[in-house]
Amino acid sequence: MNGYELSRAWFDWCFENPEKITPNHSAIYFFAIEHCNRLGWRDKFGFPTQMAMDAIGIKKHQTYTKYLNDIVDWGFIKMVQKSKNQYSANIISLVCALPKNGKALDKAIVKHAAKQINSTGQSNSSIDKQETIDNKPTKEEQFILFWDLYKKKVDLDKCKGKFLKLTDAEIEKILDVVENYVKSTPDKQYRKNPQTWLNGKCWEDEIQNTDEQKPEVKNKFFYL
């Protein structure tokens, strides 16, 4: 579990449930993530009610409790022990709750990015024609997702030409591993150019998981 996974899962869920979510829900949840981070990512931790209310600007205890209970009901926070009043702390743990399909937000972002790139003068008609009945992303859309995840914008046209010639199975594997490769090469100067990465079929290489090597570092700042 990390902040990125928690954030991604949260916004996937929000995108699929816009009628339920409010800014106060997000404020409480992300302050809980921040507090957990400051405490060194404990499995369960104290989450003082008044401190949280002060941090996010909610004035009424009943209002805060309502929003917090919603987040618990939705499965993003587990209530280990409830506080007795607003001046004591709930004991909670964060849960990386995943939505049932989890692809709606990715699909929307990809389609929006595709429209942005094509706004330079290219037509969107080719993308529209390639849409399948089951709403499967086209290769154009999958390339936009790859390009966004790779985060090294070099030789767009050549890279796109290479990508569109790949098989569906190759593209599926690429999208499965590209984020791990990017994480393993945080310094872009040591990350291969995207076209080079594709030409060398580097998605087949074993990628070292850098997260497992990082020692746990606890933040020295704690709330009193």
Biotite code that builds the C-alpha atoms (Angstrom):
import biotite.structure as struc

atoms = struc.array([
    struc.Atom([0.000, 0.000, 0.000], chain_id="A", res_id=1, res_name="MET", atom_name="CA", element="C"),
    struc.Atom([1.228, 3.477, -0.842], chain_id="A", res_id=2, res_name="ASN", atom_name="CA", element="C"),
    struc.Atom([-0.194, 6.954, -1.320], chain_id="A", res_id=3, res_name="GLY", atom_name="CA", element="C"),
    struc.Atom([-0.409, 6.571, -5.095], chain_id="A", res_id=4, res_name="TYR", atom_name="CA", element="C"),
    struc.Atom([-2.432, 3.355, -4.894], chain_id="A", res_id=5, res_name="GLU", atom_name="CA", element="C"),
    struc.Atom([-4.775, 4.848, -2.305], chain_id="A", res_id=6, res_name="LEU", atom_name="CA", element="C"),
    struc.Atom([-5.255, 8.026, -4.354], chain_id="A", res_id=7, res_name="SER", atom_name="CA", element="C"),
    struc.Atom([-5.863, 6.144, -7.604], chain_id="A", res_id=8, res_name="ARG", atom_name="CA", element="C"),
    struc.Atom([-8.391, 3.785, -6.015], chain_id="A", res_id=9, res_name="ALA", atom_name="CA", element="C"),
    struc.Atom([-10.200, 6.729, -4.404], chain_id="A", res_id=10, res_name="TRP", atom_name="CA", element="C"),
    struc.Atom([-10.596, 8.711, -7.618], chain_id="A", res_id=11, res_name="PHE", atom_name="CA", element="C"),
    struc.Atom([-11.589, 5.609, -9.596], chain_id="A", res_id=12, res_name="ASP", atom_name="CA", element="C"),
    struc.Atom([-14.399, 5.149, -7.096], chain_id="A", res_id=13, res_name="TRP", atom_name="CA", element="C"),
    struc.Atom([-15.348, 8.836, -7.117], chain_id="A", res_id=14, res_name="CYS", atom_name="CA", element="C"),
    struc.Atom([-15.566, 8.853, -10.906], chain_id="A", res_id=15, res_name="PHE", atom_name="CA", element="C"),
    struc.Atom([-17.991, 5.933, -10.819], chain_id="A", res_id=16, res_name="GLU", atom_name="CA", element="C"),
    struc.Atom([-20.074, 7.389, -7.936], chain_id="A", res_id=17, res_name="ASN", atom_name="CA", element="C"),
    struc.Atom([-20.287, 11.165, -8.583], chain_id="A", res_id=18, res_name="PRO", atom_name="CA", element="C"),
    struc.Atom([-23.690, 11.414, -6.898], chain_id="A", res_id=19, res_name="GLU", atom_name="CA", element="C"),
    struc.Atom([-22.220, 10.333, -3.537], chain_id="A", res_id=20, res_name="LYS", atom_name="CA", element="C"),
    struc.Atom([-18.951, 12.206, -3.312], chain_id="A", res_id=21, res_name="ILE", atom_name="CA", element="C"),
    struc.Atom([-18.338, 15.707, -1.898], chain_id="A", res_id=22, res_name="THR", atom_name="CA", element="C"),
    struc.Atom([-15.145, 17.742, -1.375], chain_id="A", res_id=23, res_name="PRO", atom_name="CA", element="C"),
    struc.Atom([-15.391, 17.029, 2.352], chain_id="A", res_id=24, res_name="ASN", atom_name="CA", element="C"),
    struc.Atom([-15.129, 13.289, 1.750], chain_id="A", res_id=25, res_name="HIS", atom_name="CA", element="C"),
    struc.Atom([-11.924, 13.775, -0.233], chain_id="A", res_id=26, res_name="SER", atom_name="CA", element="C"),
    struc.Atom([-10.525, 16.206, 2.328], chain_id="A", res_id=27, res_name="ALA", atom_name="CA", element="C"),
    struc.Atom([-10.990, 13.770, 5.212], chain_id="A", res_id=28, res_name="ILE", atom_name="CA", element="C"),
    struc.Atom([-9.613, 10.793, 3.299], chain_id="A", res_id=29, res_name="TYR", atom_name="CA", element="C"),
    struc.Atom([-6.527, 12.572, 2.035], chain_id="A", res_id=30, res_name="PHE", atom_name="CA", element="C"),
    struc.Atom([-5.799, 14.049, 5.438], chain_id="A", res_id=31, res_name="PHE", atom_name="CA", element="C"),
    struc.Atom([-5.979, 10.499, 6.807], chain_id="A", res_id=32, res_name="ALA", atom_name="CA", element="C"),
    struc.Atom([-3.415, 9.447, 4.172], chain_id="A", res_id=33, res_name="ILE", atom_name="CA", element="C"),
    struc.Atom([-1.193, 12.399, 5.089], chain_id="A", res_id=34, res_name="GLU", atom_name="CA", element="C"),
    struc.Atom([-1.428, 11.627, 8.811], chain_id="A", res_id=35, res_name="HIS", atom_name="CA", element="C"),
    struc.Atom([-0.656, 7.946, 8.201], chain_id="A", res_id=36, res_name="CYS", atom_name="CA", element="C"),
    struc.Atom([2.384, 8.966, 6.157], chain_id="A", res_id=37, res_name="ASN", atom_name="CA", element="C"),
    struc.Atom([3.652, 11.215, 8.950], chain_id="A", res_id=38, res_name="ARG", atom_name="CA", element="C"),
    struc.Atom([3.319, 8.336, 11.385], chain_id="A", res_id=39, res_name="LEU", atom_name="CA", element="C"),
    struc.Atom([5.426, 6.047, 9.192], chain_id="A", res_id=40, res_name="GLY", atom_name="CA", element="C"),
    struc.Atom([2.608, 4.144, 7.452], chain_id="A", res_id=41, res_name="TRP", atom_name="CA", element="C"),
    struc.Atom([1.298, 2.293, 10.477], chain_id="A", res_id=42, res_name="ARG", atom_name="CA", element="C"),
    struc.Atom([-1.269, -0.449, 9.908], chain_id="A", res_id=43, res_name="ASP", atom_name="CA", element="C"),
    struc.Atom([-3.575, 1.266, 12.392], chain_id="A", res_id=44, res_name="LYS", atom_name="CA", element="C"),
    struc.Atom([-3.236, 4.660, 13.992], chain_id="A", res_id=45, res_name="PHE", atom_name="CA", element="C"),
    struc.Atom([-4.965, 7.334, 16.019], chain_id="A", res_id=46, res_name="GLY", atom_name="CA", element="C"),
    struc.Atom([-6.931, 9.878, 14.006], chain_id="A", res_id=47, res_name="PHE", atom_name="CA", element="C"),
    struc.Atom([-7.901, 12.688, 16.424], chain_id="A", res_id=48, res_name="PRO", atom_name="CA", element="C"),
    struc.Atom([-11.273, 14.151, 15.519], chain_id="A", res_id=49, res_name="THR", atom_name="CA", element="C"),
    struc.Atom([-10.635, 17.781, 16.454], chain_id="A", res_id=50, res_name="GLN", atom_name="CA", element="C"),
    struc.Atom([-7.253, 17.776, 14.726], chain_id="A", res_id=51, res_name="MET", atom_name="CA", element="C"),
    struc.Atom([-8.827, 16.480, 11.516], chain_id="A", res_id=52, res_name="ALA", atom_name="CA", element="C"),
    struc.Atom([-11.679, 18.984, 11.721], chain_id="A", res_id=53, res_name="MET", atom_name="CA", element="C"),
    struc.Atom([-9.228, 21.862, 12.181], chain_id="A", res_id=54, res_name="ASP", atom_name="CA", element="C"),
    struc.Atom([-7.054, 20.666, 9.303], chain_id="A", res_id=55, res_name="ALA", atom_name="CA", element="C"),
    struc.Atom([-9.852, 20.467, 6.734], chain_id="A", res_id=56, res_name="ILE", atom_name="CA", element="C"),
    struc.Atom([-12.073, 23.283, 7.980], chain_id="A", res_id=57, res_name="GLY", atom_name="CA", element="C"),
    struc.Atom([-15.163, 21.394, 9.151], chain_id="A", res_id=58, res_name="ILE", atom_name="CA", element="C"),
    struc.Atom([-16.698, 23.162, 12.146], chain_id="A", res_id=59, res_name="LYS", atom_name="CA", element="C"),
    struc.Atom([-19.444, 20.808, 13.299], chain_id="A", res_id=60, res_name="LYS", atom_name="CA", element="C"),
    struc.Atom([-18.685, 17.442, 14.867], chain_id="A", res_id=61, res_name="HIS", atom_name="CA", element="C"),
    struc.Atom([-21.866, 15.874, 13.457], chain_id="A", res_id=62, res_name="GLN", atom_name="CA", element="C"),
    struc.Atom([-20.922, 16.975, 9.929], chain_id="A", res_id=63, res_name="THR", atom_name="CA", element="C"),
    struc.Atom([-17.447, 15.510, 10.238], chain_id="A", res_id=64, res_name="TYR", atom_name="CA", element="C"),
    struc.Atom([-18.777, 12.234, 11.670], chain_id="A", res_id=65, res_name="THR", atom_name="CA", element="C"),
    struc.Atom([-21.272, 11.869, 8.813], chain_id="A", res_id=66, res_name="LYS", atom_name="CA", element="C"),
    struc.Atom([-18.601, 12.215, 6.126], chain_id="A", res_id=67, res_name="TYR", atom_name="CA", element="C"),
    struc.Atom([-16.149, 9.961, 7.966], chain_id="A", res_id=68, res_name="LEU", atom_name="CA", element="C"),
    struc.Atom([-18.799, 7.256, 8.390], chain_id="A", res_id=69, res_name="ASN", atom_name="CA", element="C"),
    struc.Atom([-19.523, 7.429, 4.649], chain_id="A", res_id=70, res_name="ASP", atom_name="CA", element="C"),
    struc.Atom([-15.861, 6.713, 3.891], chain_id="A", res_id=71, res_name="ILE", atom_name="CA", element="C"),
    struc.Atom([-15.926, 3.798, 6.333], chain_id="A", res_id=72, res_name="VAL", atom_name="CA", element="C"),
    struc.Atom([-19.095, 2.434, 4.706], chain_id="A", res_id=73, res_name="ASP", atom_name="CA", element="C"),
    struc.Atom([-17.490, 2.695, 1.255], chain_id="A", res_id=74, res_name="TRP", atom_name="CA", element="C"),
    struc.Atom([-14.568, 0.564, 2.425], chain_id="A", res_id=75, res_name="GLY", atom_name="CA", element="C"),
    struc.Atom([-11.688, 3.058, 2.268], chain_id="A", res_id=76, res_name="PHE", atom_name="CA", element="C"),
    struc.Atom([-11.213, 3.372, 6.029], chain_id="A", res_id=77, res_name="ILE", atom_name="CA", element="C"),
    struc.Atom([-11.600, 0.622, 8.605], chain_id="A", res_id=78, res_name="LYS", atom_name="CA", element="C"),
    struc.Atom([-12.821, 1.813, 11.988], chain_id="A", res_id=79, res_name="MET", atom_name="CA", element="C"),
    struc.Atom([-10.811, -0.148, 14.554], chain_id="A", res_id=80, res_name="VAL", atom_name="CA", element="C"),
    struc.Atom([-12.107, 1.774, 17.574], chain_id="A", res_id=81, res_name="GLN", atom_name="CA", element="C"),
    struc.Atom([-14.486, 4.722, 17.690], chain_id="A", res_id=82, res_name="LYS", atom_name="CA", element="C"),
    struc.Atom([-13.686, 7.825, 19.685], chain_id="A", res_id=83, res_name="SER", atom_name="CA", element="C"),
    struc.Atom([-15.829, 8.637, 22.707], chain_id="A", res_id=84, res_name="LYS", atom_name="CA", element="C"),
    struc.Atom([-16.172, 12.304, 21.761], chain_id="A", res_id=85, res_name="ASN", atom_name="CA", element="C"),
    struc.Atom([-14.748, 14.924, 19.396], chain_id="A", res_id=86, res_name="GLN", atom_name="CA", element="C"),
    struc.Atom([-11.755, 15.502, 21.689], chain_id="A", res_id=87, res_name="TYR", atom_name="CA", element="C"),
    struc.Atom([-10.507, 11.921, 21.555], chain_id="A", res_id=88, res_name="SER", atom_name="CA", element="C"),
    struc.Atom([-9.124, 9.917, 18.645], chain_id="A", res_id=89, res_name="ALA", atom_name="CA", element="C"),
    struc.Atom([-10.660, 7.295, 16.433], chain_id="A", res_id=90, res_name="ASN", atom_name="CA", element="C"),
    struc.Atom([-8.365, 4.335, 15.789], chain_id="A", res_id=91, res_name="ILE", atom_name="CA", element="C"),
    struc.Atom([-8.448, 3.635, 12.061], chain_id="A", res_id=92, res_name="ILE", atom_name="CA", element="C"),
    struc.Atom([-6.592, 1.813, 9.306], chain_id="A", res_id=93, res_name="SER", atom_name="CA", element="C"),
    struc.Atom([-6.463, 2.660, 5.611], chain_id="A", res_id=94, res_name="LEU", atom_name="CA", element="C"),
    struc.Atom([-7.750, 0.153, 3.105], chain_id="A", res_id=95, res_name="VAL", atom_name="CA", element="C"),
    struc.Atom([-6.871, 0.210, -0.595], chain_id="A", res_id=96, res_name="CYS", atom_name="CA", element="C"),
    struc.Atom([-10.470, -0.361, -1.655], chain_id="A", res_id=97, res_name="ALA", atom_name="CA", element="C"),
    struc.Atom([-10.784, -1.073, -5.361], chain_id="A", res_id=98, res_name="LEU", atom_name="CA", element="C"),
    struc.Atom([-13.895, -0.348, -7.460], chain_id="A", res_id=99, res_name="PRO", atom_name="CA", element="C"),
    struc.Atom([-15.593, -3.294, -9.141], chain_id="A", res_id=100, res_name="LYS", atom_name="CA", element="C"),
    struc.Atom([-14.419, -2.486, -12.657], chain_id="A", res_id=101, res_name="ASN", atom_name="CA", element="C"),
    struc.Atom([-11.809, 0.231, -12.034], chain_id="A", res_id=102, res_name="GLY", atom_name="CA", element="C"),
    struc.Atom([-11.428, 1.146, -15.708], chain_id="A", res_id=103, res_name="LYS", atom_name="CA", element="C"),
    struc.Atom([-13.957, 3.935, -16.208], chain_id="A", res_id=104, res_name="ALA", atom_name="CA", element="C"),
    struc.Atom([-11.635, 6.757, -15.160], chain_id="A", res_id=105, res_name="LEU", atom_name="CA", element="C"),
    struc.Atom([-8.710, 5.374, -17.177], chain_id="A", res_id=106, res_name="ASP", atom_name="CA", element="C"),
    struc.Atom([-10.968, 5.163, -20.225], chain_id="A", res_id=107, res_name="LYS", atom_name="CA", element="C"),
    struc.Atom([-12.191, 8.735, -19.792], chain_id="A", res_id=108, res_name="ALA", atom_name="CA", element="C"),
    struc.Atom([-8.663, 10.103, -19.316], chain_id="A", res_id=109, res_name="ILE", atom_name="CA", element="C"),
    struc.Atom([-7.379, 8.256, -22.366], chain_id="A", res_id=110, res_name="VAL", atom_name="CA", element="C"),
    struc.Atom([-10.203, 9.525, -24.569], chain_id="A", res_id=111, res_name="LYS", atom_name="CA", element="C"),
    struc.Atom([-9.712, 13.089, -23.317], chain_id="A", res_id=112, res_name="HIS", atom_name="CA", element="C"),
    struc.Atom([-5.959, 12.915, -23.948], chain_id="A", res_id=113, res_name="ALA", atom_name="CA", element="C"),
    struc.Atom([-6.563, 11.526, -27.435], chain_id="A", res_id=114, res_name="ALA", atom_name="CA", element="C"),
    struc.Atom([-8.807, 14.472, -28.250], chain_id="A", res_id=115, res_name="LYS", atom_name="CA", element="C"),
    struc.Atom([-6.181, 16.895, -26.958], chain_id="A", res_id=116, res_name="GLN", atom_name="CA", element="C"),
    struc.Atom([-3.444, 15.461, -29.159], chain_id="A", res_id=117, res_name="ILE", atom_name="CA", element="C"),
    struc.Atom([-5.699, 15.391, -32.194], chain_id="A", res_id=118, res_name="ASN", atom_name="CA", element="C"),
    struc.Atom([-6.748, 19.012, -31.606], chain_id="A", res_id=119, res_name="SER", atom_name="CA", element="C"),
    struc.Atom([-3.455, 20.019, -33.249], chain_id="A", res_id=120, res_name="THR", atom_name="CA", element="C"),
    struc.Atom([-5.110, 19.440, -36.593], chain_id="A", res_id=121, res_name="GLY", atom_name="CA", element="C"),
    struc.Atom([-5.556, 15.697, -36.923], chain_id="A", res_id=122, res_name="GLN", atom_name="CA", element="C"),
    struc.Atom([-9.030, 14.261, -37.213], chain_id="A", res_id=123, res_name="SER", atom_name="CA", element="C"),
    struc.Atom([-10.647, 12.208, -34.471], chain_id="A", res_id=124, res_name="ASN", atom_name="CA", element="C"),
    struc.Atom([-12.592, 10.221, -37.046], chain_id="A", res_id=125, res_name="SER", atom_name="CA", element="C"),
    struc.Atom([-10.055, 7.379, -37.149], chain_id="A", res_id=126, res_name="SER", atom_name="CA", element="C"),
    struc.Atom([-10.396, 6.907, -33.398], chain_id="A", res_id=127, res_name="ILE", atom_name="CA", element="C"),
    struc.Atom([-14.179, 7.025, -33.553], chain_id="A", res_id=128, res_name="ASP", atom_name="CA", element="C"),
    struc.Atom([-14.297, 4.432, -36.350], chain_id="A", res_id=129, res_name="LYS", atom_name="CA", element="C"),
    struc.Atom([-12.086, 2.051, -34.400], chain_id="A", res_id=130, res_name="GLN", atom_name="CA", element="C"),
    struc.Atom([-14.384, 2.000, -31.365], chain_id="A", res_id=131, res_name="GLU", atom_name="CA", element="C"),
    struc.Atom([-15.721, -1.509, -30.889], chain_id="A", res_id=132, res_name="THR", atom_name="CA", element="C"),
    struc.Atom([-19.132, -2.502, -29.661], chain_id="A", res_id=133, res_name="ILE", atom_name="CA", element="C"),
    struc.Atom([-17.784, -3.685, -26.294], chain_id="A", res_id=134, res_name="ASP", atom_name="CA", element="C"),
    struc.Atom([-16.084, -0.285, -25.767], chain_id="A", res_id=135, res_name="ASN", atom_name="CA", element="C"),
    struc.Atom([-12.588, -1.792, -25.830], chain_id="A", res_id=136, res_name="LYS", atom_name="CA", element="C"),
    struc.Atom([-9.887, 0.911, -26.107], chain_id="A", res_id=137, res_name="PRO", atom_name="CA", element="C"),
    struc.Atom([-8.430, 1.322, -29.581], chain_id="A", res_id=138, res_name="THR", atom_name="CA", element="C"),
    struc.Atom([-4.698, 1.132, -30.235], chain_id="A", res_id=139, res_name="LYS", atom_name="CA", element="C"),
    struc.Atom([-4.696, 4.925, -30.589], chain_id="A", res_id=140, res_name="GLU", atom_name="CA", element="C"),
    struc.Atom([-6.146, 5.262, -27.108], chain_id="A", res_id=141, res_name="GLU", atom_name="CA", element="C"),
    struc.Atom([-3.823, 2.653, -25.654], chain_id="A", res_id=142, res_name="GLN", atom_name="CA", element="C"),
    struc.Atom([-0.870, 4.532, -27.115], chain_id="A", res_id=143, res_name="PHE", atom_name="CA", element="C"),
    struc.Atom([-2.020, 7.751, -25.430], chain_id="A", res_id=144, res_name="ILE", atom_name="CA", element="C"),
    struc.Atom([-2.132, 5.877, -22.120], chain_id="A", res_id=145, res_name="LEU", atom_name="CA", element="C"),
    struc.Atom([1.347, 4.434, -22.714], chain_id="A", res_id=146, res_name="PHE", atom_name="CA", element="C"),
    struc.Atom([2.712, 7.856, -23.713], chain_id="A", res_id=147, res_name="TRP", atom_name="CA", element="C"),
    struc.Atom([1.279, 9.456, -20.588], chain_id="A", res_id=148, res_name="ASP", atom_name="CA", element="C"),
    struc.Atom([2.610, 6.710, -18.281], chain_id="A", res_id=149, res_name="LEU", atom_name="CA", element="C"),
    struc.Atom([6.100, 6.630, -19.812], chain_id="A", res_id=150, res_name="TYR", atom_name="CA", element="C"),
    struc.Atom([6.706, 10.314, -18.977], chain_id="A", res_id=151, res_name="LYS", atom_name="CA", element="C"),
    struc.Atom([9.549, 10.813, -21.449], chain_id="A", res_id=152, res_name="LYS", atom_name="CA", element="C"),
    struc.Atom([8.206, 12.750, -24.420], chain_id="A", res_id=153, res_name="LYS", atom_name="CA", element="C"),
    struc.Atom([10.689, 11.946, -27.193], chain_id="A", res_id=154, res_name="VAL", atom_name="CA", element="C"),
    struc.Atom([9.922, 11.193, -30.899], chain_id="A", res_id=155, res_name="ASP", atom_name="CA", element="C"),
    struc.Atom([6.140, 11.060, -30.599], chain_id="A", res_id=156, res_name="LEU", atom_name="CA", element="C"),
    struc.Atom([5.394, 10.191, -34.239], chain_id="A", res_id=157, res_name="ASP", atom_name="CA", element="C"),
    struc.Atom([8.034, 7.431, -34.554], chain_id="A", res_id=158, res_name="LYS", atom_name="CA", element="C"),
    struc.Atom([7.049, 5.947, -31.222], chain_id="A", res_id=159, res_name="CYS", atom_name="CA", element="C"),
    struc.Atom([3.368, 5.995, -32.135], chain_id="A", res_id=160, res_name="LYS", atom_name="CA", element="C"),
    struc.Atom([4.071, 4.342, -35.503], chain_id="A", res_id=161, res_name="GLY", atom_name="CA", element="C"),
    struc.Atom([5.955, 1.526, -33.788], chain_id="A", res_id=162, res_name="LYS", atom_name="CA", element="C"),
    struc.Atom([3.268, 1.100, -31.111], chain_id="A", res_id=163, res_name="PHE", atom_name="CA", element="C"),
    struc.Atom([0.414, 0.792, -33.613], chain_id="A", res_id=164, res_name="LEU", atom_name="CA", element="C"),
    struc.Atom([2.188, -2.120, -35.322], chain_id="A", res_id=165, res_name="LYS", atom_name="CA", element="C"),
    struc.Atom([2.310, -4.179, -32.129], chain_id="A", res_id=166, res_name="LEU", atom_name="CA", element="C"),
    struc.Atom([-0.058, -7.055, -31.448], chain_id="A", res_id=167, res_name="THR", atom_name="CA", element="C"),
    struc.Atom([-2.859, -6.807, -28.898], chain_id="A", res_id=168, res_name="ASP", atom_name="CA", element="C"),
    struc.Atom([-1.015, -9.268, -26.647], chain_id="A", res_id=169, res_name="ALA", atom_name="CA", element="C"),
    struc.Atom([2.181, -7.180, -26.787], chain_id="A", res_id=170, res_name="GLU", atom_name="CA", element="C"),
    struc.Atom([0.282, -3.993, -25.965], chain_id="A", res_id=171, res_name="ILE", atom_name="CA", element="C"),
    struc.Atom([-1.461, -5.656, -23.050], chain_id="A", res_id=172, res_name="GLU", atom_name="CA", element="C"),
    struc.Atom([1.896, -6.746, -21.630], chain_id="A", res_id=173, res_name="LYS", atom_name="CA", element="C"),
    struc.Atom([3.374, -3.262, -22.180], chain_id="A", res_id=174, res_name="ILE", atom_name="CA", element="C"),
    struc.Atom([0.566, -1.562, -20.266], chain_id="A", res_id=175, res_name="LEU", atom_name="CA", element="C"),
    struc.Atom([0.963, -4.112, -17.469], chain_id="A", res_id=176, res_name="ASP", atom_name="CA", element="C"),
    struc.Atom([4.667, -3.365, -16.894], chain_id="A", res_id=177, res_name="VAL", atom_name="CA", element="C"),
    struc.Atom([5.321, 0.205, -18.075], chain_id="A", res_id=178, res_name="VAL", atom_name="CA", element="C"),
    struc.Atom([4.503, 1.811, -14.712], chain_id="A", res_id=179, res_name="GLU", atom_name="CA", element="C"),
    struc.Atom([6.941, -0.505, -12.914], chain_id="A", res_id=180, res_name="ASN", atom_name="CA", element="C"),
    struc.Atom([9.653, 0.322, -15.435], chain_id="A", res_id=181, res_name="TYR", atom_name="CA", element="C"),
    struc.Atom([9.090, 4.057, -14.953], chain_id="A", res_id=182, res_name="VAL", atom_name="CA", element="C"),
    struc.Atom([9.284, 3.613, -11.174], chain_id="A", res_id=183, res_name="LYS", atom_name="CA", element="C"),
    struc.Atom([12.534, 1.676, -11.579], chain_id="A", res_id=184, res_name="SER", atom_name="CA", element="C"),
    struc.Atom([14.062, 4.581, -13.563], chain_id="A", res_id=185, res_name="THR", atom_name="CA", element="C"),
    struc.Atom([12.981, 7.726, -11.684], chain_id="A", res_id=186, res_name="PRO", atom_name="CA", element="C"),
    struc.Atom([15.780, 9.753, -13.311], chain_id="A", res_id=187, res_name="ASP", atom_name="CA", element="C"),
    struc.Atom([14.612, 10.300, -16.900], chain_id="A", res_id=188, res_name="LYS", atom_name="CA", element="C"),
    struc.Atom([18.136, 10.638, -18.256], chain_id="A", res_id=189, res_name="GLN", atom_name="CA", element="C"),
    struc.Atom([18.708, 6.959, -17.453], chain_id="A", res_id=190, res_name="TYR", atom_name="CA", element="C"),
    struc.Atom([15.321, 5.874, -18.835], chain_id="A", res_id=191, res_name="ARG", atom_name="CA", element="C"),
    struc.Atom([15.415, 4.635, -22.414], chain_id="A", res_id=192, res_name="LYS", atom_name="CA", element="C"),
    struc.Atom([13.668, 6.684, -25.056], chain_id="A", res_id=193, res_name="ASN", atom_name="CA", element="C"),
    struc.Atom([10.191, 5.204, -25.544], chain_id="A", res_id=194, res_name="PRO", atom_name="CA", element="C"),
    struc.Atom([10.872, 4.164, -29.150], chain_id="A", res_id=195, res_name="GLN", atom_name="CA", element="C"),
    struc.Atom([14.090, 2.420, -28.056], chain_id="A", res_id=196, res_name="THR", atom_name="CA", element="C"),
    struc.Atom([12.210, 0.662, -25.276], chain_id="A", res_id=197, res_name="TRP", atom_name="CA", element="C"),
    struc.Atom([9.590, -0.568, -27.729], chain_id="A", res_id=198, res_name="LEU", atom_name="CA", element="C"),
    struc.Atom([12.091, -1.572, -30.433], chain_id="A", res_id=199, res_name="ASN", atom_name="CA", element="C"),
    struc.Atom([14.070, -3.639, -27.930], chain_id="A", res_id=200, res_name="GLY", atom_name="CA", element="C"),
    struc.Atom([10.921, -5.322, -26.565], chain_id="A", res_id=201, res_name="LYS", atom_name="CA", element="C"),
    struc.Atom([12.115, -4.227, -23.145], chain_id="A", res_id=202, res_name="CYS", atom_name="CA", element="C"),
    struc.Atom([8.729, -5.004, -21.648], chain_id="A", res_id=203, res_name="TRP", atom_name="CA", element="C"),
    struc.Atom([9.923, -8.618, -21.663], chain_id="A", res_id=204, res_name="GLU", atom_name="CA", element="C"),
    struc.Atom([12.883, -7.790, -19.396], chain_id="A", res_id=205, res_name="ASP", atom_name="CA", element="C"),
    struc.Atom([12.715, -8.470, -15.692], chain_id="A", res_id=206, res_name="GLU", atom_name="CA", element="C"),
    struc.Atom([12.051, -5.195, -13.877], chain_id="A", res_id=207, res_name="ILE", atom_name="CA", element="C"),
    struc.Atom([13.461, -4.801, -10.402], chain_id="A", res_id=208, res_name="GLN", atom_name="CA", element="C"),
    struc.Atom([10.922, -3.691, -7.828], chain_id="A", res_id=209, res_name="ASN", atom_name="CA", element="C"),
    struc.Atom([12.552, -0.688, -6.211], chain_id="A", res_id=210, res_name="THR", atom_name="CA", element="C"),
    struc.Atom([9.792, -0.352, -3.599], chain_id="A", res_id=211, res_name="ASP", atom_name="CA", element="C"),
    struc.Atom([10.972, -3.516, -1.843], chain_id="A", res_id=212, res_name="GLU", atom_name="CA", element="C"),
    struc.Atom([14.488, -2.117, -1.512], chain_id="A", res_id=213, res_name="GLN", atom_name="CA", element="C"),
    struc.Atom([13.556, 1.173, 0.063], chain_id="A", res_id=214, res_name="LYS", atom_name="CA", element="C"),
    struc.Atom([13.988, 1.181, 3.844], chain_id="A", res_id=215, res_name="PRO", atom_name="CA", element="C"),
    struc.Atom([11.098, 2.386, 5.891], chain_id="A", res_id=216, res_name="GLU", atom_name="CA", element="C"),
    struc.Atom([11.730, 6.011, 6.817], chain_id="A", res_id=217, res_name="VAL", atom_name="CA", element="C"),
    struc.Atom([9.530, 7.521, 9.435], chain_id="A", res_id=218, res_name="LYS", atom_name="CA", element="C"),
    struc.Atom([8.807, 11.230, 9.310], chain_id="A", res_id=219, res_name="ASN", atom_name="CA", element="C"),
    struc.Atom([10.256, 12.992, 12.301], chain_id="A", res_id=220, res_name="LYS", atom_name="CA", element="C"),
    struc.Atom([7.263, 15.313, 12.632], chain_id="A", res_id=221, res_name="PHE", atom_name="CA", element="C"),
    struc.Atom([4.426, 13.989, 14.746], chain_id="A", res_id=222, res_name="PHE", atom_name="CA", element="C"),
    struc.Atom([1.227, 15.518, 15.970], chain_id="A", res_id=223, res_name="TYR", atom_name="CA", element="C"),
    struc.Atom([0.954, 16.080, 19.688], chain_id="A", res_id=224, res_name="LEU", atom_name="CA", element="C"),
])
